[in-house]
Amino acid sequence: MAVGKHNGTVQGRVYFRCPPGHGVFVKPSRLNRGPPSMDTEPQTLIR
């Protein structure tokens, strides 16, 4: 289910890659720390 607005590209600059409609940018001031993830696989950041 797509919940974002784009694919990680803004004005031709690629910030990250994801399927269309799944990317979300969030201002740092709007973030807060939640409970630890229950995922068994660590997330990998690819640059």
C-alpha positions, 0 to 999 in steps of 0.5 A: 500500500503506497502511503508516500508522495514520491520515489525519493527524487525531488527536482531531479535530485535522488535522495533515496530510491523506493517504489513510486508513491512510497517516499516520505520526507520528514523535517527533523523537528517532526521526528520522535523516538519510538519503541525499538523495532521488533524486526528480526532483520536489520535495515540496510541504508544503501547510498 
